[in-house]
Amino acid sequence: MPVTVIAAKPAEAVDASKFRYIGDDVIVNLTDPVFRGYHHGRQKHEDDFESMLERARAAGVKSMIITGGSLHESREALKLAEDHNLYATIGCHPTRSAEFDKFRGGPEAYLKALDDLLAERTKGKGRAVAVGECGLDYDRTHFASPEVQKKHFRSQLALAKKYSLPLFLHSRSAHQDFVTILREEGFGEDGGKAVGGKGGVVHSFTGTVEEVKELMDMGFHIGVNGCSLKTEENLATAKSIRPEKFMIETDAPWCSLTSTHASKVHLDSLPATLKSLYFPPATKPEQFVLGKPVKGRNEPTAVGGVAWVIHGLNNVPFDKVTEKAWKNTVELFGLHELK
C-alpha cells in the first residue's frame, strides 16, 4: 500500500472506539468446532462462542462474514449468520472439492445444491455475500488432485457470474493455474465485470510482489492476515498492495500473529489499550476460564493487530488504514447498511 503520508507516533492512551472492523474485515471460520470447545475432535472446555463474539464487539468488530468451506459448512454459515445478524459465503474450498464427485447424484447435484442456496439466500438478514471459498491449493493435493480442484473451481466461477456476486478466493502454490482459469472464465480484467462477475478477494495471501500486482491488475482485492505477515518477503508483498485493493482479516481460528513472525517488530509498538482488546490474555484449553480466549486459537479481535502491522509497514495513520479496509469491504460485498 505505497503512500507518502507519515503518521505521528500514537500515544499510549488510545481511544479504541475510533476504529471499526467488519468481522476480520473479510472473513472468519465461525463454523469451526474450536469455538464450541472442541479441539482435535475432543471437547476440552465449554462452548464459549458467545464470549468470543463479545470480545470481538469490544475490539470494534461491527459485523462478520462467515466462511462456507463446503456445502455442509455453507448451510451452517448461513444459519449462524441469520441467528447473529452477520453474513456468509457459499462455496467449496479446494481441499474439499473431492466432495463434488462423492456426492449422491454426482458433481452436478452438489453444484445445484450450492446454486439453490444462493438462489434462496442472497437477500435480507444473514444473507450470502460471496461465492467461495473456492480456488486452488497445490500444497494439499492429498485431499484433492489438481485436476479435481481445477474442474470444480471453474464450476463455482459460473455461480459467481450467474448471481453477480464477488468471489472469496483461495490460492496456494498454484498461481499460474489460478490466474489462467480466472482469465479463461472471463475474470481477466475488471474482476470479470463483462461476464457478470463482481471481482472478489484473494484471501490469506502469501504470494509474491509480482503475483499480487497481477491479481490487482485483474481487478481483485487482496486479503492479509497473520499468515500473510510471517516473513520479510511477506511484509514486502503486503506493503505493495494498493490502498484501494487491500483488506484485512484473521482467518480465525487459524493464521495467528505470533512472536516468531516478521510482523512482531511492528506489533511491539501496539499501545497497551489496543493490545488488551486485540490480544487479550489467553488460557490453555485445559485451564479454560469463561470470558477469556484460548491459547492457540486465533480470534476476530486480532484483526486490529493485522491493521496495526499495515499501519507500521506504510507509515500511514492507523485510523486511515482501518477506515480504508472498512470501506473496501463494504463496497466489494455490498454491505451498505453498515455505513
Disulfide bonds with the S-S distance in Angstrom:
Cys227-Cys255 2.24
